[in-house]
Amino acid sequence: MIGAEDRSDTGHRAHFDFRHSTFHGPVQGEGTQNNYFGTSRVPAQLPHQVGVIPSRAGSFQNRAEATRLSAVLVGDGTSPVSCAGRALAGGVLAGMGGVGKTQLAADYARSAWQAGDLDVLVWTTASNATEAASGYVQAGIELLGAEASQAAGAFLAYLEPGPHARPLRWLVVLDDVADPADLTGLWPPASPYGRTLVTTRRKDAALTNEYRRLIQVGLFTQDESLAYLTTALATRNRVEPDAQLAALADELGHLPLALSQAAAYLIDTGINCTAYRALLADRATKLTDASPEALPDGQVHTAAAAWEVSVERANDLKPAGLARPLLQIAALLDSNGIPDTVLTSPPTLSYLSKFSGRDQVTLDQARRAIRALYRLSLIDHTPTAPQQAVRVHQLIQRTVRETLTPDQHEQITRTAADALLAVWPAIENDTALAQALRANTVALTAHAGSALLLPAMHYVLLQVGNSFGRAGQTTTAREYFARLTRTTTLQLGQDDPSTLSARSSLAWWRGEAGDPVGAAAALTELLDDSTRVLGPDNPDTLAIRYTLAHWRGEAGDPVGAAAALTELLDDSTRVLGPDNPHTLGTQSYLAHWRGEAGDPAGAAAAYAQVLKDRVRVLGPDHPDTIGTRSNLANWQGQAGDPAGAATAYAQLLKDRVRVLGPDHPDTIGIRYSLAHWRREAAGDPADAGTELSALLDDCMRVLGPAHPHTLGTRSYLAHWRGRRGIQLALPPRTPSSWRTGCRCLAPTIPTR
């Protein structure tokens, strides 16, 4: 008997039980009538097809996935297809909506049927249990002459391998499986001569076993996308420049469904590719507005509608209600890779709790929600690549963003920013993580609108710019803060504290990028504005005085820098206290500029006292403490003790590697200084070439050829080779941070 209950939106699922089938005995006979079910229907002659294979899409592309599918289901119908010595009964084509799973399955089924490789071909939609069973019922009626009430069970029994006159070669295609549970009791049997092919958005373990192999269907390649668009347009005598079509394919993420609908839109509206790309780029345009009114190739849904179904199903999976809000956060971040710690951070958990109405969403529940999105092919999730664990197709992201209300958009944007800050390390010793966080912040700001500026500028906007600079990308940092300054001035006003913070950071990275005079001039103007707006004792104003003194010294006035820092130290001690990190920073730079003004011994003595205070207040591994040790070692060497400087740098290098890692720019800087003082202490350039050559190789590998550290190493290597009689042209003069040892970044006190 077959019991059926239609699956509804409330979660009920049809269930089928074939255990009570009374079908027995031989079932195959070409043209032979059987009356096992009390019917006079005549079974169909073999070969026989049940169901309709979808029509071949226009401009169909032969893809690598088709080759993989054939490799899984290969066989001539007379010998078993095997995997590790076992009969392999089928494959599961899985992927996000719109990648062309059904077309690949249809192409395989059509080819196998037309080649005469099959006795029985059954194609049935299986988006729920009722539909899947209906296909079996029809097959049982047509192939066996069975009564409808027992036809599905009879058909499955018919597929079981047995002592037939000859092997039965069959293929059953279950298209668009929405839930593995819908196939409970409906899986065709494993057979050496039969094959099952499933298309689905799901990646659940229940879909595969030793007899069914998962085949992930991805996007078109760049060449496939270009070939598709060119061919589709050519059917209407349309020709577009290859460069425009390639750019359009990139913007649509090489998704087959999106490309087909874009081609149809171009044909229907008559606009050219350039105009269509402008339409897509318009933030006021939704994806549905850029879809043709009549969908091509028999499609029944736009990409956006197809994905909404997947989101709803993912959101129903346990823990119910978390997949959608998690995808909303991911939709604002970098499509190329989101650290999974961002999506499981405390700010994310708080947002999920609020959205779902739960008391407190746990870390485990958030992780399970990520897997729910993965199971529905809405994201790719690679836990073994934690810095880029979650990837989301750019069109899925756009579709999700377009469903957000203004209030939701603002709340989710600031939640994502909070999540990024929550996992951003104070010491960026994991360069891959720092790069991923910068990429995600840049993506977030591109979608944020004014949400990160109003009612107050979010600190992540300062964090990302400074991170670029700390990574050695000083020009990028300068350009970033120039844009941020223009934006805050326009939206918040010239005197807003956020604008003042952006201007301060811009001036700092302007100096680091090689313009200390311009930095000092900008800071002089900024100091007047900050004093007027915030007052002379405001911490931000004190920080500007600190930075101004630094760049005055770098611009060639070390005496003026020392005098300014002497005044600042008194004010900082009075306002912030003697142990405040910024007071200690002022002491440190005062010592530095005293040394630059001609008193290296006094600088070394001052740094020794600063080091004691920083160890006491900040601890031995704090970046400022390590920076003080570097400066102390440098001035120790400048004061006439190069051997002592080399010894100090050797120990410092060990601690730098332990705290920051071997590839951090500051670690590389310590290696540079160590090489310098070792050579100064030994007075022999013979070994310098080997050590500096190794350092240059690492600079090129980690930082690139144009990085100041790389240029500095090349310059120094050329210097030592020149002392050995090898004449090389020197590159431009390198920054002072490499001439005098690693220094701490001048602290700023940005407005949060």
C-alpha positions, -999 to +999 in steps of 0.1 A: +000+000+000+011+036-006+001+063+018+006+099+008+003+132+025+012+164+006+040+184+021+028+218+033+044+250+045+039+239+081+065+212+077+044+181+071+061+155+048+046+128+027+055+093+037+054+062+016+056+026+028+061-002+003+067-030+029+031-044+024+034-047-014+023-082-025+042-080-058+063-112-063+077-132-092+092-123-125+084-088-137+102-084-170+090-095-204+091-076-236+055-074-248+043-099-222+011-091-203+012-097-165-019-098-143-002-097-109-024-068-098-056-079-114-054-056-144-054-061-181-030-033-189-003-043-213+033-035-202+052-012-225+078-026-249+114-020-240+132+003-244+108+027-227+109+063-214+087+076-186+085+113-181+097+141-202+134+152-203+136+190-202+144+206-235+180+215-242+188+251-233+198+274-260+235+279-265+242+249-242+278+247-231+297+214-227+313+217-193+338+199-171+310+188-148+295+168-177+328+149-180+329+142-143+293+130-144+301+106-172+331+093-153+309+085-123+281+069-143+302+054-171+293+018-182+280+000-212+251-016-195+266-051-195+292-047-168+290-032-134+302+004-128+324+001-097+339+022-070+364+005-047+351-029-060+314-021-053+286-014-077+282+023-081+245+032-086+246+069-092+255+105-088+242+135-070+245+168-089+245+195-062+249+232-064+233+266-059+202+275-078+209+286-113+242+267-120+226+244-145+222+211-127+190+201-145+205+209-179+235+187-171+213+158-160+191+162-190+221+162-214+234+130-199+200+113-199+193+124-235+227+112-247+224+078-230+189+073-243+198+083-279+229+061-278+208+031-270+225+025-236+192+022-217+162-001-215+143+021-191+146+059-185+125+076-159+126+113-154+106+127-125+105+159-106+112+152-069+108+185-051+087+167-026+079+130-018+045+131-036+061+142-069+088+116-067+063+088-059+040+100-087+068+094-112+073+059-099+035+053-101+035+063-137+065+041-144+048+011-127+017+016-147+035+020-180+062-007-176+043-033-156+006-027-162+003-023-124-026-008-105-019+028-094-022+018-057+008-006-060+026+007-090+054+026-072+064-003-051+062-026-080+085-004-101+111-003-074+110-041-071+113-042-109+146-024-107+161-049-082+188-070-100+177-106-104+180-136-126+165-120-156+169-132-192+193-103-196+204-074-174+179-045-172+197-012-180+179+017-164+184+053-154+162+071-129+166+109-127+152+126-096+152+163-104+153+191-079+153+171-046+145+196-019+149+174+012+167+141+015+140+129+039+115+131+010+133+101-006+129+078+024+117+046+009+120+060-026+156+054-034+161+031-064+181+000-055+219-003-060+224-023-092+253-031-114+233-021-144+211+006-132+219+042-124+203+069-102+209+106-110+198+133-085+198+171-089+196+191-058+207+222-040+213+202-009+247+188+002+235+166+031+253+134+039+220+115+036+222+120-002+254+101-007+268+068+003+293+043-012+269+038-042+261+075-049+288+101-054+285+138-049+293+160-080+294+197-071+282+218-100+300+252-101+298+283-122+307+288-158+344+294-165+353+328-181+356+311-215+322+293-211+305+326-201+319+345-230+310+316-254+275+314-240+268+352-243+283+354-278+263+325-291+230+335-274+232+370-289+242+357-323+209+339-326+194+374-330+222+388-351+235+407-321+272+414-317+287+429-286+324+436-279+342+407-261+355+431-235+320+442-226+306+406-225+336+395-203+330+424-179+292+415-178+300+379-170+323+390-142+296+412-128+271+384-129+295+360-112+295+336-142+261+322-131+245+304-160+209+313-151+218+350-147+237+350-180+208+335-198+184+360-184+208+389-191+211+378-228+173+376-230+170+411-215+195+425-241+175+409-269+141+419-257+149+455-248+174+462-276+199+479-253+236+473-256+258+456-231+273+488-218+238+502-210+228+469-193+259+470-171+251+506-161+216+494-152+231+466-130+255+491-114+226+514-104+219+508-067+183+518-073+179+489-097+169+455-083+179+422-100+143+415-108+142+449-127+170+436-149+153+403-158+133+398-189+095+397-187+094+363-205+121+340-191+141+320-216+146+282-220+114+273-201+126+288-169+099+295-143+118+315-117+143+344-117+175+337-098+163+359-069+131+338-066+150+306-067+173+316-040+145+329-018+132+293-017+166+280-006+169+307+021+135+297+035+144+260+036+177+267+052+160+289+078+137+260+086+166+237+094+177+233+130+185+256+148+154+271+131+154+308+124+191+315+123+202+309+087+184+339+072+198+366+096+233+350+094+231+352+056+220+388+059+253+396+077+273+377+052+256+395+024+274+427+034+309+412+036+335+400+012+321+374-013+356+359-017+360+349+019+347+357+054+365+344+085+341+321+103+350+338+136+333+369+123+300+350+118+303+334+153+315+365+172+297+379+202+281+408+182+268+383+157+254+360+184+237+390+200+221+399+167+210+364+160+194+362+195+175+394+189+163+384+155+152+349+164+137+358+198+160+334+216+174+341+250+209+336+239+222+320+206+253+299+213+285+295+194+275+259+184+241+271+171+257+298+150+281+272+135+251+249+128+234+278+110+264+282+088+262+246+079+225+249+072+234+276+046+260+253+032+237+224+030+213+245+008+243+256-014+238+292-004+274+295+007+306+275+004+320+266+038+356+254+042+364+251+079+400+241+071+406+277+056+394+297+087+405+331+073+382+327+042+360+299+055+327+313+041+322+323+005+289+337-009+281+343-046+278+380-053+244+378-068+230+359-037+245+387-016+228+413-037+195+395-037+196+393+001+206+430+005+177+441-017+152+425+007+164+445+037+144+475+050+164+507+057+163+499+095+175+463+089+202+475+067+215+500+093+213+475+121+230+447+102+257+470+088+268+481+123+265+445+136+289+434+109+313+462+117+311+453+154+318+416+145+349+426+124+363+446+153+355+419+178+379+395+160+405+421+149+437+413+168+455+441+186+487+426+171+483+416+135+507+387+136+484+366+114+489+384+081+462+362+063+436+371+089+445+408+088+442+408+050+408+390+052+395+415+078+406+445+056+390+429+025+357+424+045+357+459+059+363+474+024+333+453+011+312+464+041+319+501+035+309+497-002+274+486+009+271+506+041+259+539+027+258+563+057+252+535+082+288+536+095+289+574+097+256+582+114+248+589+141+286+586+147+315+572+127+322+536+135+357+528+147+361+501+120+366+529+094+397+540+112+409+505+120+410+493+084+429+523+072+455+520+099+458+483+092+467+490+056+495+512+069+507+488+095+510+462+067+533+485+049+507+497+024+514+533+033+502+548+000+470+528+002+464+540+038+470+577+028+446+574-002+420+556+020+421+584+047+419+611+020+386+595+008+374+591+044+382+627+051+362+639+021+333+617+031+331+628+067+336+665+058+307+662+034+283+642+056+293+653+091+310+687+087+345+699+089+345+704+127+329+670+136+352+649+158+351+621+133+364+644+106+392+656+129+402+619+135+402+612+098+423+642+091+448+632+118+452+597+103+455+612+069+483+634+080+501+605+097+501+583+066+510+612+044+542+614+064+548+577+063+543+577+026+572+600+022+559+636+028+569+646+063+568+683+054+532+680+041+523+660+072+536+687+095+518+714+076+485+695+077+488+688+114+496+724+122+463+734+106+445+705+123+459+715+157+443+749+155+409+733+146+411+707+173+420+733+200+391+754+189+365+726+187+376+702+214+398+723+237+435+723+245+434+695+270+412+671+250+431+638+245+426+641+207+443+675+208+472+661+228+476+633+203+477+658+174+505+677+192+524+645+196+521+636+159+530+671+148+562+670+169+571+637+153+567+650+117+585+682+125+615+661+135+612+639+104+610+670+083+645+681+095+639+699+128+648+675+156+655+703+181+621+718+175+605+683+179+623+677+212+612+711+225+575+705+215+575+671+231+590+685+264+560+708+266+536+681+257+550+657+283+541+681+311+505+686+297+501+649+291+512+640+326+488+665+341+458+655+319+463+618+314+486+607+342+522+595+342+513+559+334+490+566+305+502+549+273+502+582+255+523+599+282+548+570+279+547+574+242+556+611+246+585+602+268+597+577+242+596+601+213+612+629+234+641+605+239+643+597+202+645+633+191+670+642+218+692+615+202+685+629+167+694+663+180+729+651+189+727+633+222+727+595+216+738+586+250+711+607+266+686+590+243+697+556+253+694+565+290+660+579+285+648+548+266+661+526+294+638+544+319+608+543+294+614+506+290+611+500+327+578+520+328+563+502+298+572+468+311+555+477+344+524+493+328+519+474+295+538+441+299+569+427+281+551+416+249+531+448+242+540+463+208+550+496+225+573+477+249+590+459+220+593+491+201+610+507+231+635+478+232+643+484+196+649+521+200+670+515+231+692+490+212+695+514+183+706+543+204+729+521+224+747+514+191+746+550+181+762+559+214+792+537+205+783+502+216+775+483+183+782+449+199+757+456+227+731+468+201+736+436+181+731+414+212+700+433+221+685+430+186+693+393+185+672+387+216+646+411+204+643+392+171+634+360+190+607+378+209+594+395+177+591+361+160+573+347+190+548+375+193+544+387+157+555+358+136+585+356+111+568+374+082+554+405+100+569+437+086+582+447+121+600+413+124+617+419+091+627+454+103+644+438+133+663+415+110+675+446+091+687+464+122+704+432+135+723+428+103+734+464+104+747+463+140+763+430+136+783+444+106+791+476+125+803+455+154+824+432+133+836+457+108+837+430+081+814+432+051+822+397+040+792+381+057+768+409+051+759+399+016+746+365+026+725+377+055+711+407+036+705+386+005+683+362+025+665+392+041+659+407+006+644+374-006+620+374+023+611+411+017+603+404-019+582+374-010+563+390+019+562+427+011+568+430-026+594+449-046+581+484-040+578+482-002+600+506+017+615+477+037+624+460+004+640+491-010+659+497+022+673+462+022+684+466-014+701+499-006+719+484+024+729+453+004+743+476-023+762+495+004+780+465+018+787+451-017+802+485-026+825+482+004+837+450-011+844+466-045+811+457-062+796+489-075+758+490-076+734+520-081+716+528-049+678+531-048+662+562-033+669+571+003+647+549+026+625+559+055+640+568+088+623+538+105+649+517+087+678+540+093+673+542+130+656+510+140+620+500+144+599+526+161+563+524+174+536+540+154+528+574+169+496+568+188+463+585+178+432+587+199+404+583+174+369+592+183+348+560+185 
